[in-house]
Amino acid sequence: MLCSSMEMRFVSELRDDDTCFAMECCSCGHVQISPLPSVKEEVAFYQQNEMSRRLISKDILDDEMIMMKHEAWGNDQCRVALENIVHPDNSILEIGSGYGWFVEKMRKRGYFVDGIELSDEKRQMAYNRAGIELSSVNLLEDVLPSKMQEAYDMVCMFHVLEHILAPQLFIQRILSALNSKGKILIVVPNYFSELRQISKAYDKFSFFRAHISYFKPETLAMLMKKAGLVDVQVEGTQLYSLENAMNWVRTGVPCLEQCQIDMPQGLEWIGELYKRTLEKKMISDGLIAIGTKQ
């Protein structure tokens, strides 16, 4: 996917699909599932919100509760954006807006933000909740509407790129949305997450059908440069708390009813120490990459 080599080695089975596997390129080190699904299969997968349905059954959380659960992730997305490259006068396009939490919360802060989301269900739920109209554009098949071309100072993608069949082409298509010297902020899961190393259950859980790619710092940087971005920087970012890691080690299963992003009151300091330590060592659960349009 990232280089011309066809030689790959087995990494893992997928927890929810026995028709493909996670494989690592013997040349560039990129990890992806193989064989790849078709574009048609991918569109159906996300229009039907299949990823959430495979993870969370309705006897645990219904659709409304799943949406509300995502608000905590929306808060963290705002934190990441505001701590990095967002300025008050920036116009922003979010790719893969989900239930629209980032768009809603950034608009309330006074930013001009548009969003793109493939899931019909999520777009409708975002509109019903907050009156947010998200666009439906498949950037692997369609070009951006003219009103979106060269219209934004920055594009944000939070845990989206790992789902994309052709990530280099995808980023190149996104560049058309940016004005001169516009920036892209990308957040993806980190292949080198410490939790994969200390919990065999989480390691097995982390490979699943929805994730096409499993990025390392060097493969993410390589992809962005190949797509035409300059001044690329990659850093660690930790979303989930020490409590989440302890839950995985103790029980071997995810705590789906809670996000486990923040520590209980009184233990915030150790939670922040945990997160900053993992980020510094680049073994956090996520990676932040920032690149500039040439």
N, C-alpha and C positions, 0 to 999 in steps of 0.2 A: 504493500500500500504506500509506503514512503520511499522505497527504492525499487530498483529493477530486479532484485534477487528473488528467486522463487523457492529457495531452500529455507525450510522452516522446521522448528523442533516443537514437540508437544509441551504445553505448559499445564493445562488443566481441562477437565470436563466442565460443562456449564451446569449450574444447579437446576435450571428449568427447561433445558432443551438438549436432547440426546442426538440431534442431527448435526451439530457442529461443535467445535472445540476452540479453546484459546491456544494460539500458536505464536511462537516468537521467531522473528526473522533472524537467520544466522548471520546476516550481513550487517544490518543497521540496528538490530536489537528491538525493533518495534514489536509490540504484542497486539494481536488482533484475533477476532474469531475467524474461523475458516470451516466450511465455505461461507462466503458472504451471501446474505439474502439479496433479493432483487429490490430495486427502487419501489416497485409496486407493492411488494410485501412490507417494506418499511412504512410506506404511507398508510397502509391499512392498520399496521401495528400501532401507530400513534394516533390516528383518527379515532380508534376504538379504545384508547387509553389502556392498552393491553399491559403495559409495564406495571402500572399500579395494581391492576387486577391479578397479575401473577404473584405479586408480593403480598398484598393485603386483601384477604377475603372479606366479604360483606358481613360475615358474622363477627368480625373484629371491629371494623370501621366502615361506615357507609360513605357514599360519595361526598356528602357535605362535610363529614368529619375529616375525610382525607384532605379536602381543600383547606379546612381551617388548620389542620396540622402543618400545612406548608407555609403558614404565616411566619413561623419562627425562622424558616429558611429565607423568606423574603427579607426579614430584618437583617440577617447576616449578609445577604447580598448587598443591601444598602451600605452596611458597614464596610465591606470590602471595596465597593466603588468609591465611597466617600474618603476612605483612607488612602486611595491610590491616585487616580487621575481625574476624577470628576471635579469640575469647577462650576460655580453657580451659573455661568452663562453658557454652559455646554448643552448642546442638543444631543440626545441619546437615542439609539435604537437598540432594543433588547431582542435578541434572537432566542426563541424557545421560552416564551414568557410564562408558560404553564397557566396557573390560575390568576396571573396578573398582579401578584403581590408587589413585585419590584416596581412595576409601572405605577401602581397606585401610590405606594409609599414615597417614591421619588417625586411624583407630581405634587403630593402634599407638601413636599419640601421646596416647591417652586421650580422644579426642573421641567424642561420640555422633553417628554419621553414618549416614544412610540414602541409598540411591541408586535412581534410575529409569533404565532403559535399554530401548529398544524392540527392539534386535537379539536375537533368540533365541540366536544363536550366541555373541555376546559375553557374555550373561548366563550361559550354560552354561560358558563358558571361565573366567569370573571365579569361578564356584562350584567348578569342578574345581581351579583353582589355589590358592584361598585360603578356600574355604568361604563365600564372600560371596553372599548371596541378594539380588539386585537386583529391584525391582518393575518390572512392565511396565504403564505407564499412558500412553495417548496423550492428552495434555492438550488437544488440539484436538477430541477426540471424547468424552472421558470426564472425570468429576469425580474428584478425589482421593478415595481411600478415607477413611472417617471418622477412622481412626486417624492419618492424616497431616494432617488439617485443624487449623490453628492450633497445630501441634505443634513448630514450629522457630523458632529465633532468626534463622537465616539460610538463604538458598538460594544455591547456587553453580551457575553455568553456565559451563563452559569451552569455548569454540568450539562452541556449540550454537545460539545465537539466529540466526546467519546461515543455518541450515538450516531455519528454521521458516516455514511458509507464511503464517501470520497472527500476526506477532510481538506486536502489541499485545494481541490476545486471549490469546495464550499467557502473557504476563506477568501479565495480569489474573487468569487461572486460577491462576497460581503464588501470587498474593497470599493465596489461601485457605490455603496451607500455613504462612504466617507468623503468629506471635503478634503482639501489639500492639507496634508500633514495630520489628518485625523488618526485616532488611535483605536486599537482593539484591546479589550480586556477579556481574557479567557480564564475560566476556572474549570479544572477537570480533576477527577480522582487521581491520586498519586499511586503508581504501581508499587513504589517502595514504602508504602504506609507501614508504620511499625506494627499496627494491629494485625496485619497479615502475618507478621513474623511470630507474634506471641499467642495467637489464637488460630488453631487449625480449623475450627468451625467457621470463623470469619473468613479465613483464606478461601475456603470452599465456597462460602456464600458470596464472595466478592466477584466471582465470575458468572455472568448471566447473560441471557440472550440480548437484552436491550443495549448492553455496552459492546460496541463494535471494536473500539480501541481501548488499550490500557497504557496510558502515557507515562513515560519516565521524563525527568527534567530535560535530558539531552534529546529525546525524540520529539518532545513538544517544541523545543527551540528549533530543531532542525526543520520540522514541518512548517513553522511560521516563516522561517527564512526562505524556504523553498517556495512558499506562497507569495513572496514578494515583500514581506515586512522587514523593516530595519529597526535598529536599536532594541532588539528583543531582549527582554529580561524575564527570568523565571525564578520565582520564590515559592516557599512553602506557605500553606495556610491550613489551619486546623479548625474544623467546624465542630466536631463532636467532642464531648467532655471526657474527663478521666472516668467519670461514672459510667459512661457508655463502654469504655474499654474494660472496666472491671466487670460489668454485666456480661460482656462476651466471654471473658476468661472464666467467669463463675458458672454461667448457665449454658453457654454455647449457642444462644439464640438471640435474635434482635429483640429489643423492646419496642414493639410497633406502636403501642398506645402513647408513648412519650417520645419527644425528639431527642432528649438527653444531650442538649447542646450546652446548657448552663449547669453549673454545680449548685447544690442546695445552699441556701442563705448561710453565711458564715464561713463557707469553704470556697468562696470565689477566688481568693488569692492563690490557692493551690491549683485551681482549675486554670487560671491564667498562666501560672508557672509551667504547668504541663503543656499547654498549647504553644507557648512561646518557645519552649525547649524543643518540641518536635519540629516546629517551623524552622528553627535555626539549623537543625541537623538534617533538614530536608527529608524527614521521615513522617511528616504530617499526613493527614488523610487526603489533602488536596494540594494542587499546584495553582499558582496565579501566574499567568503570562501576560505581558504587555508588549505590544509592538506598534510601530508607527508606519503609516502609509508613505511610500516614497513620493 
